[in-house]
Amino acid sequence: MNITMIGSGYVGLVSGACFADFGHVVTCVDTDASKIERLLRGEIPIYEPGLDDLVASNVRQKRLFFTTDLAPAVKGADAVFIAVGTPSRRGDGHADLSYVFAAAETIGKALDGYTVIVDKSTVPVGTGDEVERIIREANPKADFSVVSNPEFLREGAAIEDFKRPDRVVLGVEDERARAVMAEIYRPLSLNAPPLVFVNRRTSELIKYAANAFLATKITFINEVADLCEKVGANVQDVARGIGLDGRIGSKFLHAGPGYGGSCFPKDTLALLKTGQDYSAPLRIVETVVAVNDARKRAMARKVIAALDGSVRGKKIALLGLAFKPNTDDMRDAPSLAIVASLVGDGAKVHAYDPEATSQARPLMPEVVFHEDAYAPIEGADALVIVTEWDAFRALDLEKVKSLLKTPIIVDLRNIYGVDEVRKHGIAYVSVGRA
Ligand SMILES: NC(=O)c1ccc[n+]([C@@H]2O[C@H](COP(=O)([O-])OP(=O)(O)OC[C@H]3O[C@@H](n4cnc5c(N)ncnc54)[C@H](O)[C@@H]3O)[C@@H](O)[C@H]2O)c1
């Protein structure tokens, strides 16, 4: 099949490369000319494990192309995927659909022959109807269907998630579109993930309900962690004890500094707005959003408390800035709020992240960035672990102790055992463990 992917970011580039790897011929389009130039030079604009090899091999085999020129890429395509950003709209938290609608209008003008327009961006209920209307208005004679196919990949494990998804959700309104989507995803049949065919509005809502549920799970265990600290219980053991129950499941039960990233914060807010618009408020999600916001500031207070109530003039070493390991994505990373609080209270923050430094630098102008994990620790009053990159899991704790001015580690991801650190004579503060 001939597939065109509009938007070559985390989702568009990974999906495009994976579809090409399945044997489809894919053209990835982006309005960001510098991004496309880098891709044409063989550079990958984002950090995602395995993506460089996947892109290179499919470009070599002439199944994957890049362009800024949308119209020729749309003509002759069997399916055109929209994978542009849907950030929170400034001011009200609604999803900003301007990129989706702009893409729809340009697609409409370029359509030639029956084409399925597939919305892969995360969009509120009813957006498919609006995309259909915009295309119809731009090109009244166009022969097309609009499908919703939300994406569930996780950054850092995106290729594996795309190729071996738990399910593929497809919101279709007609048989022709259903047949095209079944053909596009047919190469997955070896791994046999369920193709969940539903109506378009249901599909749009499934994506938000999934993210809101996962955000709730994280927030739940974070509050349980706070209680554990008060009562002398261990949140990791609680999470294991409840997670082994098949009805609960062990994933997304890791206590930490609160959820962040490119999806959960904006998607929970957008779902709240949809609930309000339709007079069906989602009170649990409202609470989740409020609790998570407060948590990021609470993490900075945890660091300040570990330093006897003041960080003024003190040097703090931060390991990990990206919102999670194996990505360079800084969107809504908890590190942003933590750094802002610490700097606001007079701390000098030194940091290291294996991949996110270039994204973080403009967002944290006061921070001094380093090239390896030990450099920021030298002479620091405390070490704070914010993102659980593998490279931080086996630090030489004797070396860490000798580099620190005062031997304090605040581990916001619980990557070390309590006794393991304390036996080195280091004061150790973690999340939800006495
Ligand atoms: N990042 C994730 O992990 C993830 C996972 C699942 C779903 N999603 C959803 O997928 C969508 C895309 O997310 P992302 O993280 O890939 O965003 P991104 O910002 O990394 O990429 C979006 C790309 O679209 C391009 N673009 C914008 N308007 C365009 C247009 N009219 N024509 C061509 N290109 C255009 C931008 O230049 C950018 O490169 C969002 O709705 C997001 O919520 C993201």
The ligand as a Tripos MOL2 file, in Angstrom:
@<TRIPOS>MOLECULE
LIG
   44    48     1     0     0
SMALL
NO_CHARGES

@<TRIPOS>ATOM
      1 N1          4.8270   11.0700   21.6130 N.am      1 LIG1
      2 C1          4.1490   10.0110   22.0170 C.2       1 LIG1
      3 O1          4.6350    9.1680   22.7640 O.2       1 LIG1
      4 C2          2.7230    9.8030   21.5420 C.ar      1 LIG1
      5 C3          2.1120    8.5480   21.7580 C.ar      1 LIG1
      6 C4          0.8210    8.3560   21.3130 C.ar      1 LIG1
      7 C5          0.1310    9.3920   20.6850 C.ar      1 LIG1
      8 N2          0.7370   10.5910   20.5100 N.ar      1 LIG1
      9 C6         -0.0080   11.6480   19.8040 C.3       1 LIG1
     10 O2          0.4740   11.7230   18.4740 O.3       1 LIG1
     11 C7          0.4460   13.0810   18.0050 C.3       1 LIG1
     12 C8          1.8250   13.5040   17.5500 C.3       1 LIG1
     13 O3          2.6890   13.4920   18.6820 O.3       1 LIG1
     14 P1          4.2660   13.5970   18.5340 P.3       1 LIG1
     15 O4          4.8330   13.3680   19.8820 O.co2     1 LIG1
     16 O5          4.7240   12.7440   17.4170 O.co2     1 LIG1
     17 O6          4.4150   15.1450   18.1300 O.3       1 LIG1
     18 P2          5.7020   15.8910   17.5430 P.3       1 LIG1
     19 O7          5.5740   17.3030   17.9690 O.co2     1 LIG1
     20 O8          6.9490   15.1270   17.8720 O.co2     1 LIG1
     21 O9          5.5220   15.8010   15.9420 O.3       1 LIG1
     22 C9          4.5340   16.4730   15.2280 C.3       1 LIG1
     23 C10         5.1410   16.8730   13.8760 C.3       1 LIG1
     24 O10         4.1020   17.3500   13.0400 O.3       1 LIG1
     25 C11         4.6480   18.3970   12.2270 C.3       1 LIG1
     26 N3          3.5290   19.1540   11.6450 N.ar      1 LIG1
     27 C12         2.6810   20.0210   12.2510 C.ar      1 LIG1
     28 N4          1.7770   20.4760   11.3730 N.ar      1 LIG1
     29 C13         2.0210   19.8820   10.1810 C.ar      1 LIG1
     30 C14         1.4130   19.9180    8.8930 C.ar      1 LIG1
     31 N5          0.3340   20.6680    8.6500 N.pl3     1 LIG1
     32 N6          1.9500   19.1760    7.9080 N.ar      1 LIG1
     33 C15         3.0240   18.4030    8.1420 C.ar      1 LIG1
     34 N7          3.6510   18.3110    9.3360 N.ar      1 LIG1
     35 C16         3.1520   19.0520   10.3430 C.ar      1 LIG1
     36 C17         5.5490   19.1530   13.1790 C.3       1 LIG1
     37 O11         6.5040   19.9350   12.4940 O.3       1 LIG1
     38 C18         6.1760   17.9950   13.9690 C.3       1 LIG1
     39 O12         7.3980   17.5640   13.3760 O.3       1 LIG1
     40 C19        -0.1290   13.9030   19.1610 C.3       1 LIG1
     41 O13        -1.5100   14.0270   19.0120 O.3       1 LIG1
     42 C20         0.1730   13.0360   20.3730 C.3       1 LIG1
     43 O14        -0.7210   13.2650   21.4280 O.3       1 LIG1
     44 C21         2.0120   10.8180   20.9040 C.ar      1 LIG1
@<TRIPOS>BOND
     1     1     2 1
     2     2     3 2
     3     2     4 1
     4     4     5 ar
     5     4    44 ar
     6     5     6 ar
     7     6     7 ar
     8     7     8 ar
     9     8     9 1
    10     8    44 ar
    11     9    10 1
    12     9    42 1
    13    10    11 1
    14    11    12 1
    15    11    40 1
    16    12    13 1
    17    13    14 1
    18    14    15 2
    19    14    16 1
    20    14    17 1
    21    17    18 1
    22    18    19 2
    23    18    20 1
    24    18    21 1
    25    21    22 1
    26    22    23 1
    27    23    24 1
    28    23    38 1
    29    24    25 1
    30    25    26 1
    31    25    36 1
    32    26    27 ar
    33    26    35 ar
    34    27    28 ar
    35    28    29 ar
    36    29    30 ar
    37    29    35 ar
    38    30    31 1
    39    30    32 ar
    40    32    33 ar
    41    33    34 ar
    42    34    35 ar
    43    36    37 1
    44    36    38 1
    45    38    39 1
    46    40    41 1
    47    40    42 1
    48    42    43 1
@<TRIPOS>SUBSTRUCTURE
     1 LIG1         1 GROUP 0 **** ****
